[in-house]
Amino acid sequence: MRFYSYRATFEPGGRRGNVVVTFPDVPEAITQGRGETDARAMAEEALGLALLSYLERGWPLPKARAKGRNLIDIAVTPDVAAKLAVLEAFAEADINKSELARRIGKDEKEVRRILDPKHPTKLPALTAALRALGKRLVVGVMEAEAA
């Protein structure tokens, strides 16, 4: 099972009340928020954008290796996780967009949108693409860390 979760550091920012978030394994994901709750929300978004940019450039996603007591787990939002899963599965499948379109019963134009990291895609389309690529989306719920 694949998780799109990375450890982050939360440090005081230059302005009072600001919290700066960085990811040791994803150096492109840097953000800040007004307080820890806002910083967590901003971190999810920054992480998702950075990971999508990796795949857009044809780079593999970094391994989540960072460890430490002061690091906090941050996961991308569910819609971004599903998009990342589709992009990775498509790259592994060694098929073209026309073949994926045939498998999901859509035209190639829609498949191009599904595979565009910048294009928001609804969950049913992502689920259908994953199924056609031999994968399935599993949704889980965990306890949130105290903010």
Buried (B, 14 or more C-beta within 10 A) or exposed (E): EEEBBBBBBBEEBEEEEBBBBBBBBBEEBBBBBBEBEBBBBBBBBBBBBBBBBBBEEEEEBBEBEBEEEEBBEBBBBBBBBBBBBBBBBBEEBEEEBEBBBBBBEBEBEBBEBBBBBEEEBEEEBBBBBBBBBEBEBEEEEEEEEEE
